Amino acid sequence: MRRRRKGAGPGRYFLLAFLVVLLAGALIASAAVGWVVKTANSAKPLSTYTPRNPGSLTQVFAADGKTRLGFIQNDELIDPVASDDFPDVLK
């Protein structure tokens, strides 16, 4: 009996294409994981950071200096400034 030689059927090409895509995906995934690990290792340790002080509320007074008009919320630190330090135009 003659043996029938298996030819390169369409199933073999699909399997080869699947393996190539799988290998490419594995390479991309490993590159992404390597980039994340490298970036995480190059960052400063969390213990070197200090908590952020959001600052306090700024009080706004009327021209008489006694009547409080309200507050202004600010995320930055605020230094009190005397009214003598403001320019006359601003006053």
PDB file as gemmi writes it, atoms N, CA and C in Angstrom:
CRYST1    1.000    1.000    1.000  90.00  90.00  90.00 P 1                      
ATOM      1  N   MET A   1       0.826  -1.192   0.000  1.00  0.00           N  
ATOM      2  CA  MET A   1       0.000   0.000   0.000  1.00  0.00           C  
ATOM      3  C   MET A   1       0.869   1.254   0.000  1.00  0.00           C  
ATOM      4  N   ARG A   2       0.379   2.164  -0.697  1.00  0.00           N  
ATOM      5  CA  ARG A   2       1.095   3.423  -0.747  1.00  0.00           C  
ATOM      6  C   ARG A   2       0.683   4.300   0.432  1.00  0.00           C  
ATOM      7  N   ARG A   3       1.679   4.889   0.995  1.00  0.00           N  
ATOM      8  CA  ARG A   3       1.369   5.825   2.064  1.00  0.00           C  
ATOM      9  C   ARG A   3       0.997   7.161   1.447  1.00  0.00           C  
ATOM     10  N   ARG A   4       0.022   7.712   2.025  1.00  0.00           N  
ATOM     11  CA  ARG A   4      -0.411   9.006   1.518  1.00  0.00           C  
ATOM     12  C   ARG A   4       0.361  10.090   2.252  1.00  0.00           C  
ATOM     13  N   ARG A   5       0.995  10.933   1.523  1.00  0.00           N  
ATOM     14  CA  ARG A   5       1.785  11.998   2.119  1.00  0.00           C  
ATOM     15  C   ARG A   5       0.871  13.152   2.491  1.00  0.00           C  
ATOM     16  N   LYS A   6       1.054  13.602   3.751  1.00  0.00           N  
ATOM     17  CA  LYS A   6       0.226  14.727   4.199  1.00  0.00           C  
ATOM     18  C   LYS A   6       0.771  16.007   3.594  1.00  0.00           C  
ATOM     19  N   GLY A   7      -0.060  16.712   2.963  1.00  0.00           N  
ATOM     20  CA  GLY A   7       0.340  17.976   2.368  1.00  0.00           C  
ATOM     21  C   GLY A   7       0.097  19.117   3.337  1.00  0.00           C  
ATOM     22  N   ALA A   8       0.516  20.261   2.948  1.00  0.00           N  
ATOM     23  CA  ALA A   8       0.315  21.454   3.767  1.00  0.00           C  
ATOM     24  C   ALA A   8      -1.100  21.957   3.539  1.00  0.00           C  
ATOM     25  N   GLY A   9      -2.003  21.455   4.316  1.00  0.00           N  
ATOM     26  CA  GLY A   9      -3.395  21.856   4.187  1.00  0.00           C  
ATOM     27  C   GLY A   9      -3.668  23.178   4.874  1.00  0.00           C  
ATOM     28  N   PRO A  10      -4.868  23.675   4.748  1.00  0.00           N  
ATOM     29  CA  PRO A  10      -5.190  24.974   5.345  1.00  0.00           C  
ATOM     30  C   PRO A  10      -5.112  24.947   6.872  1.00  0.00           C  
ATOM     31  N   GLY A  11      -5.315  23.805   7.492  1.00  0.00           N  
ATOM     32  CA  GLY A  11      -5.225  23.706   8.950  1.00  0.00           C  
ATOM     33  C   GLY A  11      -3.832  24.004   9.464  1.00  0.00           C  
ATOM     34  N   ARG A  12      -2.827  23.592   8.715  1.00  0.00           N  
ATOM     35  CA  ARG A  12      -1.452  23.862   9.121  1.00  0.00           C  
ATOM     36  C   ARG A  12      -1.141  25.359   9.077  1.00  0.00           C  
ATOM     37  N   TYR A  13      -1.660  26.042   8.080  1.00  0.00           N  
ATOM     38  CA  TYR A  13      -1.409  27.480   7.971  1.00  0.00           C  
ATOM     39  C   TYR A  13      -2.104  28.244   9.090  1.00  0.00           C  
ATOM     40  N   PHE A  14      -3.309  27.817   9.435  1.00  0.00           N  
ATOM     41  CA  PHE A  14      -4.011  28.475  10.541  1.00  0.00           C  
ATOM     42  C   PHE A  14      -3.264  28.256  11.851  1.00  0.00           C  
ATOM     43  N   LEU A  15      -2.768  27.060  12.061  1.00  0.00           N  
ATOM     44  CA  LEU A  15      -2.012  26.771  13.268  1.00  0.00           C  
ATOM     45  C   LEU A  15      -0.730  27.586  13.305  1.00  0.00           C  
ATOM     46  N   LEU A  16      -0.036  27.695  12.193  1.00  0.00           N  
ATOM     47  CA  LEU A  16       1.183  28.492  12.128  1.00  0.00           C  
ATOM     48  C   LEU A  16       0.890  29.963  12.381  1.00  0.00           C  
ATOM     49  N   ALA A  17      -0.164  30.488  11.793  1.00  0.00           N  
ATOM     50  CA  ALA A  17      -0.541  31.886  12.006  1.00  0.00           C  
ATOM     51  C   ALA A  17      -0.915  32.123  13.464  1.00  0.00           C  
ATOM     52  N   PHE A  18      -1.637  31.183  14.062  1.00  0.00           N  
ATOM     53  CA  PHE A  18      -2.019  31.307  15.460  1.00  0.00           C  
ATOM     54  C   PHE A  18      -0.788  31.328  16.361  1.00  0.00           C  
ATOM     55  N   LEU A  19       0.181  30.480  16.088  1.00  0.00           N  
ATOM     56  CA  LEU A  19       1.398  30.442  16.894  1.00  0.00           C  
ATOM     57  C   LEU A  19       2.214  31.723  16.745  1.00  0.00           C  
ATOM     58  N   VAL A  20       2.254  32.284  15.542  1.00  0.00           N  
ATOM     59  CA  VAL A  20       2.979  33.537  15.320  1.00  0.00           C  
ATOM     60  C   VAL A  20       2.311  34.674  16.091  1.00  0.00           C  
ATOM     61  N   VAL A  21       0.983  34.756  16.038  1.00  0.00           N  
ATOM     62  CA  VAL A  21       0.250  35.793  16.768  1.00  0.00           C  
ATOM     63  C   VAL A  21       0.431  35.614  18.269  1.00  0.00           C  
ATOM     64  N   LEU A  22       0.397  34.374  18.737  1.00  0.00           N  
ATOM     65  CA  LEU A  22       0.580  34.093  20.151  1.00  0.00           C  
ATOM     66  C   LEU A  22       1.976  34.498  20.608  1.00  0.00           C  
ATOM     67  N   LEU A  23       2.978  34.212  19.828  1.00  0.00           N  
ATOM     68  CA  LEU A  23       4.350  34.582  20.162  1.00  0.00           C  
ATOM     69  C   LEU A  23       4.526  36.104  20.168  1.00  0.00           C  
ATOM     70  N   ALA A  24       3.941  36.767  19.190  1.00  0.00           N  
ATOM     71  CA  ALA A  24       4.030  38.232  19.140  1.00  0.00           C  
ATOM     72  C   ALA A  24       3.333  38.849  20.356  1.00  0.00           C  
ATOM     73  N   GLY A  25       2.184  38.314  20.742  1.00  0.00           N  
ATOM     74  CA  GLY A  25       1.480  38.813  21.923  1.00  0.00           C  
ATOM     75  C   GLY A  25       2.282  38.609  23.191  1.00  0.00           C  
ATOM     76  N   ALA A  26       2.950  37.455  23.293  1.00  0.00           N  
ATOM     77  CA  ALA A  26       3.787  37.186  24.470  1.00  0.00           C  
ATOM     78  C   ALA A  26       4.965  38.148  24.534  1.00  0.00           C  
ATOM     79  N   LEU A  27       5.558  38.468  23.391  1.00  0.00           N  
ATOM     80  CA  LEU A  27       6.675  39.410  23.363  1.00  0.00           C  
ATOM     81  C   LEU A  27       6.218  40.816  23.757  1.00  0.00           C  
ATOM     82  N   ILE A  28       5.077  41.231  23.251  1.00  0.00           N  
ATOM     83  CA  ILE A  28       4.557  42.564  23.586  1.00  0.00           C  
ATOM     84  C   ILE A  28       4.208  42.637  25.067  1.00  0.00           C  
ATOM     85  N   ALA A  29       3.585  41.596  25.597  1.00  0.00           N  
ATOM     86  CA  ALA A  29       3.225  41.577  27.013  1.00  0.00           C  
ATOM     87  C   ALA A  29       4.465  41.612  27.896  1.00  0.00           C  
ATOM     88  N   SER A  30       5.492  40.858  27.541  1.00  0.00           N  
ATOM     89  CA  SER A  30       6.711  40.866  28.353  1.00  0.00           C  
ATOM     90  C   SER A  30       7.425  42.210  28.268  1.00  0.00           C  
ATOM     91  N   ALA A  31       7.380  42.858  27.116  1.00  0.00           N  
ATOM     92  CA  ALA A  31       7.976  44.189  26.989  1.00  0.00           C  
ATOM     93  C   ALA A  31       7.220  45.201  27.850  1.00  0.00           C  
ATOM     94  N   ALA A  32       5.905  45.106  27.878  1.00  0.00           N  
ATOM     95  CA  ALA A  32       5.104  46.014  28.698  1.00  0.00           C  
ATOM     96  C   ALA A  32       5.383  45.801  30.182  1.00  0.00           C  
ATOM     97  N   VAL A  33       5.462  44.560  30.609  1.00  0.00           N  
ATOM     98  CA  VAL A  33       5.764  44.267  32.011  1.00  0.00           C  
ATOM     99  C   VAL A  33       7.165  44.767  32.358  1.00  0.00           C  
ATOM    100  N   GLY A  34       8.114  44.580  31.483  1.00  0.00           N  
ATOM    101  CA  GLY A  34       9.462  45.080  31.719  1.00  0.00           C  
ATOM    102  C   GLY A  34       9.508  46.585  31.849  1.00  0.00           C  
ATOM    103  N   TRP A  35       8.746  47.289  31.012  1.00  0.00           N  
ATOM    104  CA  TRP A  35       8.700  48.753  31.079  1.00  0.00           C  
ATOM    105  C   TRP A  35       8.095  49.201  32.401  1.00  0.00           C  
ATOM    106  N   VAL A  36       7.020  48.553  32.854  1.00  0.00           N  
ATOM    107  CA  VAL A  36       6.378  48.921  34.121  1.00  0.00           C  
ATOM    108  C   VAL A  36       7.337  48.687  35.287  1.00  0.00           C  
ATOM    109  N   VAL A  37       8.027  47.559  35.293  1.00  0.00           N  
ATOM    110  CA  VAL A  37       8.967  47.261  36.369  1.00  0.00           C  
ATOM    111  C   VAL A  37      10.126  48.255  36.369  1.00  0.00           C  
ATOM    112  N   LYS A  38      10.640  48.582  35.196  1.00  0.00           N  
ATOM    113  CA  LYS A  38      11.743  49.546  35.097  1.00  0.00           C  
ATOM    114  C   LYS A  38      11.308  50.918  35.588  1.00  0.00           C  
ATOM    115  N   THR A  39      10.115  51.352  35.208  1.00  0.00           N  
ATOM    116  CA  THR A  39       9.607  52.650  35.625  1.00  0.00           C  
ATOM    117  C   THR A  39       9.366  52.679  37.132  1.00  0.00           C  
ATOM    118  N   ALA A  40       8.813  51.597  37.682  1.00  0.00           N  
ATOM    119  CA  ALA A  40       8.547  51.544  39.119  1.00  0.00           C  
ATOM    120  C   ALA A  40       9.844  51.550  39.918  1.00  0.00           C  
ATOM    121  N   ASN A  41      10.882  50.891  39.422  1.00  0.00           N  
ATOM    122  CA  ASN A  41      12.153  50.856  40.139  1.00  0.00           C  
ATOM    123  C   ASN A  41      12.904  52.176  40.065  1.00  0.00           C  
ATOM    124  N   SER A  42      12.648  52.992  39.050  1.00  0.00           N  
ATOM    125  CA  SER A  42      13.355  54.261  38.913  1.00  0.00           C  
ATOM    126  C   SER A  42      12.689  55.384  39.706  1.00  0.00           C  
ATOM    127  N   ALA A  43      11.517  55.152  40.254  1.00  0.00           N  
ATOM    128  CA  ALA A  43      10.809  56.187  41.007  1.00  0.00           C  
ATOM    129  C   ALA A  43      11.384  56.300  42.422  1.00  0.00           C  
ATOM    130  N   LYS A  44      11.181  57.474  43.030  1.00  0.00           N  
ATOM    131  CA  LYS A  44      11.612  57.668  44.401  1.00  0.00           C  
ATOM    132  C   LYS A  44      10.730  56.834  45.325  1.00  0.00           C  
ATOM    133  N   PRO A  45      11.253  56.389  46.470  1.00  0.00           N  
ATOM    134  CA  PRO A  45      10.413  55.644  47.410  1.00  0.00           C  
ATOM    135  C   PRO A  45       9.295  56.522  47.960  1.00  0.00           C  
ATOM    136  N   LEU A  46       8.177  55.926  48.251  1.00  0.00           N  
ATOM    137  CA  LEU A  46       7.032  56.684  48.756  1.00  0.00           C  
ATOM    138  C   LEU A  46       7.321  57.331  50.103  1.00  0.00           C  
ATOM    139  N   SER A  47       8.246  56.781  50.868  1.00  0.00           N  
ATOM    140  CA  SER A  47       8.549  57.334  52.185  1.00  0.00           C  
ATOM    141  C   SER A  47       9.227  58.701  52.095  1.00  0.00           C  
ATOM    142  N   THR A  48       9.764  59.066  50.938  1.00  0.00           N  
ATOM    143  CA  THR A  48      10.417  60.369  50.795  1.00  0.00           C  
ATOM    144  C   THR A  48       9.414  61.496  50.562  1.00  0.00           C  
ATOM    145  N   TYR A  49       8.189  61.171  50.230  1.00  0.00           N  
ATOM    146  CA  TYR A  49       7.179  62.200  49.988  1.00  0.00           C  
ATOM    147  C   TYR A  49       6.530  62.618  51.298  1.00  0.00           C  
ATOM    148  N   THR A  50       6.149  63.867  51.365  1.00  0.00           N  
ATOM    149  CA  THR A  50       5.459  64.371  52.554  1.00  0.00           C  
ATOM    150  C   THR A  50       4.014  64.681  52.183  1.00  0.00           C  
ATOM    151  N   PRO A  51       3.110  64.610  53.146  1.00  0.00           N  
ATOM    152  CA  PRO A  51       1.711  64.932  52.842  1.00  0.00           C  
ATOM    153  C   PRO A  51       1.569  66.397  52.434  1.00  0.00           C  
ATOM    154  N   ARG A  52       0.652  66.649  51.566  1.00  0.00           N  
ATOM    155  CA  ARG A  52       0.428  68.003  51.057  1.00  0.00           C  
ATOM    156  C   ARG A  52      -0.501  68.747  51.998  1.00  0.00           C  
ATOM    157  N   ASN A  53      -0.087  69.940  52.398  1.00  0.00           N  
ATOM    158  CA  ASN A  53      -0.927  70.790  53.239  1.00  0.00           C  
ATOM    159  C   ASN A  53      -1.767  71.664  52.322  1.00  0.00           C  
ATOM    160  N   PRO A  54      -3.083  71.486  52.313  1.00  0.00           N  
ATOM    161  CA  PRO A  54      -3.900  72.237  51.366  1.00  0.00           C  
ATOM    162  C   PRO A  54      -4.025  73.716  51.695  1.00  0.00           C  
ATOM    163  N   GLY A  55      -3.488  74.158  52.828  1.00  0.00           N  
ATOM    164  CA  GLY A  55      -3.614  75.563  53.186  1.00  0.00           C  
ATOM    165  C   GLY A  55      -4.905  75.809  53.932  1.00  0.00           C  
ATOM    166  N   SER A  56      -5.081  77.009  54.328  1.00  0.00           N  
ATOM    167  CA  SER A  56      -6.286  77.341  55.084  1.00  0.00           C  
ATOM    168  C   SER A  56      -7.180  78.242  54.242  1.00  0.00           C  
ATOM    169  N   LEU A  57      -8.314  78.569  54.807  1.00  0.00           N  
ATOM    170  CA  LEU A  57      -9.248  79.448  54.116  1.00  0.00           C  
ATOM    171  C   LEU A  57      -8.782  80.891  54.241  1.00  0.00           C  
ATOM    172  N   THR A  58      -8.970  81.663  53.198  1.00  0.00           N  
ATOM    173  CA  THR A  58      -8.670  83.084  53.224  1.00  0.00           C  
ATOM    174  C   THR A  58      -9.947  83.831  53.569  1.00  0.00           C  
ATOM    175  N   GLN A  59      -9.846  84.680  54.585  1.00  0.00           N  
ATOM    176  CA  GLN A  59     -11.011  85.478  54.969  1.00  0.00           C  
ATOM    177  C   GLN A  59     -11.017  86.768  54.156  1.00  0.00           C  
ATOM    178  N   VAL A  60     -12.193  87.150  53.698  1.00  0.00           N  
ATOM    179  CA  VAL A  60     -12.350  88.388  52.933  1.00  0.00           C  
ATOM    180  C   VAL A  60     -13.178  89.350  53.775  1.00  0.00           C  
ATOM    181  N   PHE A  61     -12.612  90.542  54.019  1.00  0.00           N  
ATOM    182  CA  PHE A  61     -13.281  91.546  54.850  1.00  0.00           C  
ATOM    183  C   PHE A  61     -13.715  92.728  53.999  1.00  0.00           C  
ATOM    184  N   ALA A  62     -14.699  93.444  54.488  1.00  0.00           N  
ATOM    185  CA  ALA A  62     -15.180  94.658  53.817  1.00  0.00           C  
ATOM    186  C   ALA A  62     -14.163  95.773  54.034  1.00  0.00           C  
ATOM    187  N   ALA A  63     -14.426  96.936  53.441  1.00  0.00           N  
ATOM    188  CA  ALA A  63     -13.503  98.069  53.518  1.00  0.00           C  
ATOM    189  C   ALA A  63     -13.301  98.548  54.954  1.00  0.00           C  
ATOM    190  N   ASP A  64     -14.307  98.363  55.820  1.00  0.00           N  
ATOM    191  CA  ASP A  64     -14.148  98.812  57.204  1.00  0.00           C  
ATOM    192  C   ASP A  64     -13.199  97.913  58.003  1.00  0.00           C  
ATOM    193  N   GLY A  65     -12.886  96.723  57.471  1.00  0.00           N  
ATOM    194  CA  GLY A  65     -11.952  95.821  58.119  1.00  0.00           C  
ATOM    195  C   GLY A  65     -12.554  94.971  59.211  1.00  0.00           C  
ATOM    196  N   LYS A  66     -13.836  95.160  59.518  1.00  0.00           N  
ATOM    197  CA  LYS A  66     -14.471  94.405  60.596  1.00  0.00           C  
ATOM    198  C   LYS A  66     -15.518  93.423  60.087  1.00  0.00           C  
ATOM    199  N   THR A  67     -16.213  93.798  59.028  1.00  0.00           N  
ATOM    200  CA  THR A  67     -17.280  92.955  58.496  1.00  0.00           C  
ATOM    201  C   THR A  67     -16.675  91.894  57.583  1.00  0.00           C  
ATOM    202  N   ARG A  68     -16.903  90.654  57.969  1.00  0.00           N  
ATOM    203  CA  ARG A  68     -16.376  89.559  57.150  1.00  0.00           C  
ATOM    204  C   ARG A  68     -17.373  89.262  56.034  1.00  0.00           C  
ATOM    205  N   LEU A  69     -16.864  89.273  54.790  1.00  0.00           N  
ATOM    206  CA  LEU A  69     -17.716  89.018  53.633  1.00  0.00           C  
ATOM    207  C   LEU A  69     -17.782  87.535  53.282  1.00  0.00           C  
ATOM    208  N   GLY A  70     -16.734  86.796  53.585  1.00  0.00           N  
ATOM    209  CA  GLY A  70     -16.746  85.375  53.250  1.00  0.00           C  
ATOM    210  C   GLY A  70     -15.365  84.784  53.288  1.00  0.00           C  
ATOM    211  N   PHE A  71     -15.249  83.589  52.674  1.00  0.00           N  
ATOM    212  CA  PHE A  71     -13.992  82.855  52.645  1.00  0.00           C  
ATOM    213  C   PHE A  71     -13.668  82.461  51.209  1.00  0.00           C  
ATOM    214  N   ILE A  72     -12.399  82.294  50.937  1.00  0.00           N  
ATOM    215  CA  ILE A  72     -11.947  81.806  49.635  1.00  0.00           C  
ATOM    216  C   ILE A  72     -11.144  80.538  49.879  1.00  0.00           C  
ATOM    217  N   GLN A  73     -11.564  79.448  49.240  1.00  0.00           N  
ATOM    218  CA  GLN A  73     -10.850  78.180  49.348  1.00  0.00           C  
ATOM    219  C   GLN A  73      -9.717  78.170  48.345  1.00  0.00           C  
ATOM    220  N   ASN A  74      -8.535  77.758  48.790  1.00  0.00           N  
ATOM    221  CA  ASN A  74      -7.389  77.710  47.905  1.00  0.00           C  
ATOM    222  C   ASN A  74      -6.603  76.447  48.215  1.00  0.00           C  
ATOM    223  N   ASP A  75      -6.060  75.790  47.196  1.00  0.00           N  
ATOM    224  CA  ASP A  75      -5.286  74.569  47.394  1.00  0.00           C  
ATOM    225  C   ASP A  75      -3.814  74.844  47.662  1.00  0.00           C  
ATOM    226  N   GLU A  76      -3.407  76.071  47.646  1.00  0.00           N  
ATOM    227  CA  GLU A  76      -2.012  76.414  47.891  1.00  0.00           C  
ATOM    228  C   GLU A  76      -1.881  77.070  49.258  1.00  0.00           C  
ATOM    229  N   LEU A  77      -0.670  77.040  49.791  1.00  0.00           N  
ATOM    230  CA  LEU A  77      -0.440  77.677  51.084  1.00  0.00           C  
ATOM    231  C   LEU A  77      -0.636  79.176  50.961  1.00  0.00           C  
ATOM    232  N   ILE A  78      -1.166  79.770  52.015  1.00  0.00           N  
ATOM    233  CA  ILE A  78      -1.501  81.190  51.988  1.00  0.00           C  
ATOM    234  C   ILE A  78      -0.715  81.892  53.086  1.00  0.00           C  
ATOM    235  N   ASP A  79      -0.058  82.976  52.734  1.00  0.00           N  
ATOM    236  CA  ASP A  79       0.655  83.795  53.712  1.00  0.00           C  
ATOM    237  C   ASP A  79      -0.150  85.067  53.949  1.00  0.00           C  
ATOM    238  N   PRO A  80      -0.460  85.381  55.211  1.00  0.00           N  
ATOM    239  CA  PRO A  80      -1.189  86.624  55.491  1.00  0.00           C  
ATOM    240  C   PRO A  80      -0.356  87.840  55.094  1.00  0.00           C  
ATOM    241  N   VAL A  81      -1.018  88.828  54.537  1.00  0.00           N  
ATOM    242  CA  VAL A  81      -0.357  90.057  54.103  1.00  0.00           C  
ATOM    243  C   VAL A  81      -1.101  91.223  54.724  1.00  0.00           C  
ATOM    244  N   ALA A  82      -0.350  92.137  55.308  1.00  0.00           N  
ATOM    245  CA  ALA A  82      -0.971  93.326  55.910  1.00  0.00           C  
ATOM    246  C   ALA A  82      -1.487  94.246  54.812  1.00  0.00           C  
ATOM    247  N   SER A  83      -2.512  95.021  55.142  1.00  0.00           N  
ATOM    248  CA  SER A  83      -3.107  95.902  54.128  1.00  0.00           C  
ATOM    249  C   SER A  83      -2.151  97.010  53.719  1.00  0.00           C  
ATOM    250  N   ASP A  84      -1.175  97.313  54.555  1.00  0.00           N  
ATOM    251  CA  ASP A  84      -0.199  98.346  54.191  1.00  0.00           C  
ATOM    252  C   ASP A  84       0.707  97.876  53.057  1.00  0.00           C  
ATOM    253  N   ASP A  85       0.810  96.578  52.853  1.00  0.00           N  
ATOM    254  CA  ASP A  85       1.657  96.041  51.789  1.00  0.00           C  
ATOM    255  C   ASP A  85       0.993  96.079  50.419  1.00  0.00           C  
ATOM    256  N   PHE A  86      -0.327  96.308  50.375  1.00  0.00           N  
ATOM    257  CA  PHE A  86      -1.039  96.377  49.098  1.00  0.00           C  
ATOM    258  C   PHE A  86      -0.846  97.748  48.470  1.00  0.00           C  
ATOM    259  N   PRO A  87      -0.775  97.831  47.150  1.00  0.00           N  
ATOM    260  CA  PRO A  87      -0.713  99.136  46.486  1.00  0.00           C  
ATOM    261  C   PRO A  87      -2.023  99.899  46.696  1.00  0.00           C  
ATOM    262  N   ASP A  88      -1.937 101.226  46.642  1.00  0.00           N  
ATOM    263  CA  ASP A  88      -3.136 102.062  46.837  1.00  0.00           C  
ATOM    264  C   ASP A  88      -4.180 101.802  45.770  1.00  0.00           C  
ATOM    265  N   VAL A  89      -3.755 101.518  44.553  1.00  0.00           N  
ATOM    266  CA  VAL A  89      -4.690 101.253  43.463  1.00  0.00           C  
ATOM    267  C   VAL A  89      -5.521 100.015  43.758  1.00  0.00           C  
ATOM    268  N   LEU A  90      -4.903  99.015  44.355  1.00  0.00           N  
ATOM    269  CA  LEU A  90      -5.591  97.783  44.671  1.00  0.00           C  
ATOM    270  C   LEU A  90      -6.571  97.959  45.824  1.00  0.00           C  
ATOM    271  N   LYS A  91      -6.187  98.824  46.773  1.00  0.00           N  
ATOM    272  CA  LYS A  91      -7.058  99.061  47.932  1.00  0.00           C  
ATOM    273  C   LYS A  91      -8.342  99.706  47.458  1.00  0.00           C  
TER     274      LYS A  91                                                      
END                                                                             
